[in-house]
Amino acid sequence: MIEKANEKMLNEIKHVWKVCFPKQDPRYMDFYFKNIYDPDSCYVNIEDGMVVSVLMRNRHALMFNDRVISVSMICGVATLPEYRRKGCMKELMDVVIDACEHSELLTLIQTENPSIYEPYGFRMIYNRTDFTLQRKDVRRITNFGCAYEPSAIDLLKVYSAFIKRFNGFYARDLEYFVRYKKEVTAVGGKFVAYYDGKNQIRGYAAMIPQGSELRVEEIVYLDSMSLFKLCNAALQERRVIHLLVSEAEDLSRLFPDAMKNTYGSTMVRLNDPELFMRLFNRRINTIEEAMAISIRPLNLNEFV
């Protein structure tokens, strides 16, 4: 039976996550359920009197071709092992997709297994690139101007300038960055920012340690100097860093010898082609055709 979650189900939902996502950092899981989780955005499948499948549907405003449109990101899709291959998740997805079709233009999901969600109309639309950088790959430069733990308002300011180059991104506000700072800190990470000679922020990097390596899950920069400053600061933390950027950010000319891996990141479902055509005055039939009218490169880096 499909239901919206309630507070009494919280421990059961956490149990499903812990069983199904054993590699998930428990610190992030704690942060998620304390700061992001909303029972009204969580759908569950009840079998044998307990929660056996769970799915989060987090709603957002997304900028596309200079319009704000309603979307949601589906995440935390999980079914207890003993209830898999019995149609539990299909029942849950069918209900959620129906709700999405009646309330939003696009629905997003991130997955390493696209074939699971293709039958529901999702298509892989957005790719990211992982640059593996070592000291030899990055031009050495002083860390003058770099500062740790910049304010949320500074992060918002430079992000707003950076994201103008792109399309298809969340409409972030100050509250977003207040929470983002807490999230990175919760998993043992930190922010480094670069300020120019006029004390104006020019970029930032969100750095999260992963054993002997460092994951730079988001890097924002207004010029190549900012990028090099931030990468040098990251390399002071670990000898190997993974720099994650959109596929459109081809940094190969700056890091010609670095290993890189481009991978599918975000799938998108078009819920109402007719409404899309009216909004953007373009004839389309598929999500691929809809995204092809983008006036700038996509930047769908969010994951919740």
N, C-alpha and C positions, 0 to 999 in steps of 0.2 A: 504494500500500500504506500502510495506516494504522499508525503506530507511536507509542509514547511517545518523547519526545525523550531524547537522551543528551548528555553533555558534548561529544562530537565534532561534534555538529550545531550548536553555539552560533553559530559564524560564519555558517552558512547561514541560521539563523533570524533573526539580526540583519540579514542582507542582505535577506530578505523584508520585514522591517519598514521598512527604509530605503527600499526601492523603493515599498512600498504606502502608507506614511505620510510623504510628503515634507514635510508641514507640521508634523510632530511635532518639538518642541524636542529637538535631539540631546542636550542636557544631561539631559533627563528620560529619554531612551532609555538613556543610560549608567547613570543611577541605577537604572532598572528592572532592568536585567540584572545589576547588581552587588548589589542589595539585596532585590529582590522575586522575580525569576525563579527558578523551581524546575523542573528538567527533568521531574520526576515529575508536574507539573501542566500540562505542555505536550504537545500532540498535534500530530503532523505527518503530512502526506501526501507520500509519496516517489514520484516519477515520474522516469523516465529517470536513475535513480541520484542524484537530488538532492531537497532539500526544496523543494516548490512551494507548499504550503499549510501554514499554522500557526494554532494556536488555543490560547489559555491558559484554563485552568479553575482559578480561585483559590477555594479553599474557605474558608468563614467560618461563624461562629455568629451567628445573627440573632435579635433579640428580637421576638417577635410575641405580642401579648395575654398578656404576662407569662410566656411560655414561651421557652426557648432552642431553636431549631430549626436543623438543618443546611441550609446553602445553598451555592451557589457562584456566582461572577460569571464569566461568559464574556467574555473581552476579547482584544484583539490578533488578531482574525479577519482573515486576509489570505491572498491567493493571488497569485502572480506574474502579471502581465498576460497573458503568452503562454499561460498555462494556465487562464485563466478561461473560463467557459461550456462546460466539459468535464466538469462533475460532480465536480471535485476537492473543493470545499468541502462539497458535499452528502454525499459519502462521510464526510468528517471530522465533520460535524455529526451524522450518523446514529449514528456510533460514540460520540460524546461524550454525546449525549442518552440513549442506551441506558445508559451508565454512570451518568448522573445519576439516571435513573429507579430504579436499583437501590440508590442510596446516600443520596439527599437528598429532602426534601419539596418545595423550591422551587429553581428555577434562574433567575438574573438575567442580563440583558444590557443594555448601553447602546448606542444606535445612533441615527443621524440618518435611517436608512432602515428604518422598522418593517416595511414590506412584505416585506423579505428574510427576516425571522425569523417572521412570522406562520404560514407553512406548517409550522413546527416546534412550533407550539402556544404561542408567546410572544404576550403581549398587553401593550400600553402601559398601565401601571398608575400610574406616578408622574410627575408634572410638576414642573418647577422654574420659577421666575420670575427673570428678569434685569432688575433695576432699573438704569437708566443715570442716575447721579447727577452733578450738577455743583454748584459752590459755591452757586448760587441755590436749589437744591433742599433743602439741608440747613441746619437752624437752626445758626447759628454758636455754638460753645461752646469754652471753653478746653480744652487738652489735659492739664490737671492730673490726675494719676492714671494717665496712660497710660505704659506702659513697653514697650520692645522686647525681643524674645527672652525671653519668660517660660519658666519651667521646664516640663518635660514633666509633672511632677506637678501643677502649677497648671492646665495645660491639661486634664488628665484630671479634675481636681476640678470645674471650672466646666462642662465638657462633661457630666459625670454629672448635674449639677443641671439643666442646660438640656434634656437629651434626655428627661427624665421627662415632658415635655409631649407626646412623640411616640410612635410605634409603628413597627415594621418597620425597626430600625436595627441596624448591626453592634454586637456586644458588644466595645467597645474596652477596651484595658488600657494600662498604662504603656508597654509595649514599642511599642504602636501609635503613641503620641505621640512617642516617641523617634525612630522611623522617619519619622513625618510631618514633624517639624521638619527632619530631614536632607533630605527630599524637597523641601520648599519652598525651603530654602537652595540646593539643587542647581540650581534653575532661576532663581536670582537673586531669589527672594522673601524675605519675612520675616514674622514674627508681631508683632502689636501687641496688648497686653492692657490692660484697664482695671481698676484696683484702687480700692476705695472708701477712705473715711477711716480705716477699721480695717485697711487693707492686705490686704483680702480680695479675691481676683480675682472680677470680676463679668462678664467677657466677654473674647473675643479675636477677632481677624480674621486670616485667612491671606491675605496680599497678594502677588500675582505681577504684576510689570510686563509689559505687552504693548505695546511701542512707547511711544506718547504717552499710553496709557491704563493703567488698573490693574484687574486682575481680583481681586475679593475672592471667592475660591472657596468659602470657608466663613466664616461669622460666627456666633458664639455669644454670646448676651447674656441676662442675667437680668431686665433692665428697659429701659425706653426711654432712660434716661440712659446706660446702657452702650452702647446702639446708637448714639446720637448721638455719644458720645465716640469710638467706633471709626470711625464714618464721617468725622468731622472729621479724625481722624488720617490716614485714607486719602487724603482730599482734600489733605492737605499733601504727599503723595507725587506725585500726578498731578491734573490739572484735571478729568479725567473718570474715574469709576470704575464698574465693572460689579459690582453687588452681587447675588450668586446665593443665593437662598433657596428653601425649599420653597414650593409653591403655597399651602399652608395658612397661611403667614406673609404675610398681606395687609398690607403696609406702606404701602398707598396713602394711608391717613389720616395717616401721618407724613410721607410724601413725595408729596403730592397732585398736584404738577406734573411729577413725574419720568416719563420714558418707561419703559414696562415691556413685557416680552415673555415670555409664558408658553409653554413648549415641552415636548414629550414628552421624558422623560429616561431612565426605566428600564422595560424590559419584564420581565415575570415569566412563568414557566411553572410550572404546577401538575403535579407528577410523580405524585402518589398521592392522588387525591381521597378514597378510602376512609380512608386513614390520617389525612388532615386532619380528616375528619368525626369520627373516633374521638378525636383529640387535643382538638378544640375543641367537641365535642358540638353541632355545627351541620350541618344538611343542606345541602350545596352540590354543584354539578356543574362549575362553571367557575372559572377563576382570578379573574374579576371578582366572582363571588359570594363567593369565599374572602376576598378583600381587603376586601369590603364589611362584614365582621364586625369589622373593626379597631375597637378601643375608643378609639383616639386617631388623630390625623392621621399619615400616613406620613412617614418621613424617610429615604429611600433615596439619600443623597447620595454614596455611595461609587462609585468607578468601576473598581476593580481587585479 
